[in-house]
Amino acid sequence: MKAAILTAPNALVTGEVADPAAEPGDLILRVRAATICGTDIRIWRGRKTAGVRYPSVIGHEFSGDVIEGGGLFQPGQRVSVCPPIPCGGCHYCQRGMENLCPDLIAIGYEIDGGFAEYIRIPARALAMGNAHLLPDHVSHEEAALVEPMACVLNGQDKVGLTLGDTVVILGSGPIGTLHIKLAKLRGAGRIIVSEPNAGRRKMALDAGADVAIDPTATDLRAAVLAETRGLGADVAICAIGIPALAREAVGLVRKRGRVSLFAGFSKGEIGQLDINAVHYDEITLTGAFGLTRANYGDSLNLIADGRIEVASMVSHRYGLEDCLGAFEMAEGGGAMKVALIND
């Protein structure tokens, strides 16, 4: 089969690999759509290495059609899959923290991922309920975006974003845009976005932001204070993995405000914080890693029920034969969400 093969950092090529072979209980899908995540770009550039193998096929946002059934699934059915597979029995899994499972394995990392014509979903994933039948009206592209939406849901749950909150979102790429959409649905009182890219600022407003600020042209803290009657925001979300934004976010929230360090940072990067502000203003800092199966199911329902619209976010489409062009487009910032499509 044809696949986008990661052979080393900065080395991604389209090539031929063996078709996946099903072991007892496995599921084989023909991948129909797989979208490129910012984490995929970090893996490609060698800035994220945990769980990554060379050579391998990456890609964890995908959906497809059943070719060979496993369990309750039948050939021809349309399926999306929650990519992290927890053990289900450890201290963390038993306490509802399965995304922190020390034995977690994930499709697109330890298991070959979705940037290929076909993919094997292991029996362990089926037994854990990671695979979901898609409603007829949910497209394969929309289904590929269930996973990032689920990560955003996890992040907003962790930071406690709720009705009436004023929220500042730093960065309005695909993840920031999903944060806007979910914050709007949750009844945020005011959504302020910081984004240097003019095109993405427009998209942020279209997605439901009340204010979109260019931080390269405006004092962001002064602008946020002006928008919040001098108090600061209730919540700030770092939707870009730039360490300096962590310090900036602390200065954007009110006393007892909450800050989500949502985006992943590259290994070895260290940020600085105003620890006195955290201490004296009683600011809460929280991380958000990945997603749970519950987050994934809830995210699929939000999209299927029309509560969160994601179809318009796919701005560029490529075939597997041009995987490098797709990654370059996604990295360059000229796209919102880039998809690799198998017709």
N, C-alpha and C positions, 0 to 999 in steps of 0.2 A: 504494500500500500504506500501511498504518498504521505509524507509527514514533514513538519518543520522540526528539524533535528538540532538541538543545542549540543554542540561538540566541545565547547569551551567558553569561558567568558568572552563576549563580543563576537562569538562565532555561531551564527544561526543560518542553516542552509535547508533548502528543500531537497529531500532525497527519498529513496525507497527503503522501507524497512519491512520486516515480516509482518503479515497480518496477525493481530492478536489471537491467541488460541485460548478457548474457554476451558477452564477447569470446572469440575462439578460445582454447580450452583452459581456460576458466573453469568454475567450478562454481556453480550456484545452489541454495541451501538454503532450505527453509522452516524458520525457526527455531522450535523447539519449547520450549526452555527457555533462559533467559539469567539468570544470577545477578549481583547487584550487588556489586561489589568496593569496598573502602575507597578505592582509587584512583579509581574512578568518582565517588565522593562528592567527592573532592578536585578532580577535573576540573569537576564541577558547580558547586562553590563557588569556582572560579577559583584554587585553590591549586596546581594543576598545569596547566601550559600547553604543555609540550614535545609537539609532534606534534598538538596539538589544533586543530581548525578550527571556525569558526562560519559558517554552521550546519553541523552534522554529526550523525551517529548514532554514539553511543559504545556501549560494551559489548564486552568481550573474553572473557567466560566464557560459552560457549554451545554448543549442539548442535542438530542439526536433521535433516531428511530431504531427500534429493536430489530436486530438481525437474527440473533440467536437468543432465545428466551431463557430466563433463569427465574425460579420461584414462580410468582404469580404473573410474570410478564410474558407477553406473546409477541411473535414477530409482527412488525408493522406498527406497534404502539409507539407513541411519541413520549419521550421521557426526558426529564432533567434530573441532575444528581447533585446532592450536597457533597462537596469534595472531601472535607475532613472526616475521617473515620476513627472515632474514639474506641477505646477498649471496652467501655461500658461497665467495668467492674472495679476500677481503682478508686482511691479516696476522692478524687476530684469528680469523676464521672458520677459517683453515687451521691454527690452533693450539688448536682446541677451545674458543674463547671467543666463540662466535657471538652470545651475548647482548650482547656489547660491540661488535658490528659497527657502524662509523660510518655505514653505509648501511642499517641496520636500518629496516624499515617494519613497522607493526603494524596488525592489524585492531582497530578501535575507536579508532584514532588517525588515522593518515594514510589509512586505508581505513575506510569506514563499517562500523559494528559490529553487534552482535547484538540491540540493543533495537529490533527491527523485525520485521515479518512475514517478510521475505525478506532474504537476504544473499548478496552475490557474493564467492566465494572466488577470488582471481586465479590465473591459470595459474602464475605464479611460485611461489605457495605449494604448488600440487599438484606441480610439478616438484621442489621441495625436500623433499617428503614430509611436509608439515605436516598433511594431512588423514588421518583414521583411521576405518576402519570400526568400528562399535561391536558388541561381542558382544550377542546377543539379550537377555541377562539384565541388561545395564547400562542403567538408565533414562536418559532425556534429562537429568534433573536431576543425577544422579550424574555424567554425562559433562560437564556444565557445570563441575563442581568439579574436574575433572582439572587445569585450568590453575592454580588456586591451590595445589593439592597439589604440582604440579611446581615452583612457586616455592619452596615450603617445602623440598622435596627439595634444590633447589639451595643454599638457605641452610644446611641442616644439613651438606651435603657440604663447603661452604666453611669452616665452623667446626669441622669434624672431629668431630662428635658420634658417639660410638661406644659399644660395649658397656660397661656399668658406670658410665658418666658420671653424675654428679649435675648436673642442668640446672635453671636458674631461667628461667622464661618470664614476661616482663613483658607482661601483657595476655592476656586469654582471650576475645577476639572470635573470629570465624571463622578468622583466620590463626593466632592463638595456640592454638586448639583443634586445628587440623591439626598444629601443631608438637608438641602433646601426643601425638596419635595416632602420629605418625611416630617420636618419641623412644621411646615405649613399644615400638613394633615393633622398633626398633634395639637394644633391650636396655638402655636407660638405667637406672642403678641406683636413682635417685630423681628424681622430677619435682616441682618446687616451682613453684607458679604465684602470681603477684601480680596481683590483679584487684579493683578496688573495687566492681564490680557483683555483688550477692549471687546473682542468678540465674545469671550467668556463672561464678561460683565453683562453684556446684553442677554446672553443665555440665562444668566442667573436671575435677571429681572423677569424674563419669560417664564422661568421655573417657579416664581413666587416670591423672590426676595423683594423686600421693600426698598432697600438701598444697596447700591453696588459702588464701592469706593476703590479708586486706584491708589494703592499704598505708596507708589513711587512719586505721586504728585501731591499727596495730601498727608498731613500728620494724622495717622490712623487713630491714635488714642484720642486726640482732640476731636476728631470727627465722631467717634463712638460716644464720647461724653456729650457732645452736642445733640446726638440722636437719643440720648437716654436721660435728659434733664440733669446732666452732671453726675449721675450715679455710676455709670458703667453697666455692662450687660450682665444678665443673670448667668449666661452660659457662653463660653467660647470654645470652639471646636477647631483643632488644628487638622485640616484635611489635606495638608501637604507635609511630607516628611522632611522638613527643614528645621534643624535644631534651634535656630535663632527664634523661630516662631513660638516656641514654648515660653520663652521669657516674655515675648511680646504679648502673648495671650493672657498671662497673669496680670498685665497692666491694663487689660481691657474689661475686666469684670469688676463688679461692685464688691463691697465687703460681703463675705460669705458666698461669693460667686463660685461657680464650678467651671473647671477647665478640663476638656477631654483631649489628651494626647492620642488622637485617633490614628493618624497615619504612622506607618512604620518608618523607622530610621535605619540608615545603613549601618552595618556592623562597625563598631569602633567610634562612631560619632557620639560626641558628648555635648549636651546643651547646658546653658547657664540659666539659673533662675534667681529672681529676687526673693530669697528665702525669708527676708523680713516681711515682705508683702504677704507671702503665704501665711506666715505666723501671725502677724498682727491683724490682718484682715480676715483671718480664718477662711482662707480659700481652699477649696477641695480640688485636688488633682487626681485624675483617674486615667488609666489606660483602657484600651479596648482591642483585644486580639481576636481576630477571626470571627467565628460564628458557631452557633450550636445547631443541632438538627431542628430544634423548636424555632429558632430564628429563621431557618430556611423555609420551613413550612408556613410560618406566618408571612414571610416575604412573598412566597408564591401566591398566597391568598390575597394579599394586598394588590398585587399586579393583576391577578386573574379577575378580581372583583372590580377593577377599574379605579381603585382608590389611589394608586400611584401609577402614573403614566410614564413608561420608559421607552416606548417604540421610537419616539423622535430623537432619542439620545444617540442612536447608531447613525453616525454621520458619514462613515466611509466603510466600504466593503472590498475585500480582496479575496482572491483564490489562494490556495495553499502554495501554488507555484511562485507567488510573490510575497512570501512571508516576510522577507527582509524589508520590502517596501512598506508593508503594513506596520511593522514595528517602528520603522523610521517615522512614519506619519504619526503614530501614537505618541512617540517620544517628542516630536517637534512642537506639539501644542496647537497645531492647526486643525485638529479634529476634536470631537467630543469623545465618542466611543468608536473604536475600530473593530470590525468583525472579519474573521476568516470564514468564508462560506463554502460549503460543499453542496453543489446542486445535484 
